[in-house]
């Protein structure tokens, strides 16, 4: 795992280590099972078409969880995720599968973040970030914010 | 202006749902995200960490713990208040022309880690229902606030979820 990040080493304006994700129909099935969200909007082509989204779309909460991982990876094991928010502004569609294990060629999503503020409050070292997911075209589909508590060196 | 048949739901409690946090559920959840963090997977590793045991990823609430009726694999005995509130609100919204719903987003504040074996209870309230104008026409934003407690009655997290009806 990556080296632990300390509050002193974070700069306002600095980047959160980006995280790549590929949504596939297979991943959506796993997410439905793991999360209990069995909305057919995410697996039934006919239903999705009737709902006006074209074809099954990526669950918002799955994208949320990608962004959570963006922060938990970056903050390290000694970090704590304190606050989190995201909005599912635009839809994302998963890649279909080419084989039982590998997806077709297609878009890759990038989870990114930027430090907006760092401060100490009641002895804890906080870092606020803007976070977002870009689709394969670089469009932001899922903007959000996060606050982590990092260990301090002193 | 949203009709009173809809706005009367503001302030109503959706009920309390209890759920045991299972190691297998945590692993399936982490696998679905493709998150290899050993705190979710590796008992030995997690045991030596500051948590002392396997933990659930932050965000292991919402769907696994606090599910709208009809989209859940929880048995009815896990729900301690009648589930009709959500169904009745949905029906009232559908009658007013807001028949489709999508998840609009979520805000969390985290207070305690969630460990495998914890029993989480989620108590939700319909905080607000707001009418908004969008590209495809009028929408109703339903804001639901949820407080999650563990078996020690510690506040584990708070969530504010937006469901967009159109």
Interface residues (C-beta under 8 A of the other chain):
Chain A: X1 X21 X27 X30 X31 X33 X34 X35 X36 X37 X38 X39 X41 X51 X52 X59 X60 X61 X62 X64 X65 X66 X68 X69 X72 X73 X77 X78 X80 X81 X82 X83 X84 X85 X86 X87 X88 X144
Chain B: X25 X28 X29 X31 X32 X33 X34 X35 X37 X38 X39 X49 X50 X57 X58 X59 X62 X63 X64 X67 X71 X72 X73 X74 X100 X102 X103 X104 X105 X106 X107 X108 X109 X110 X162
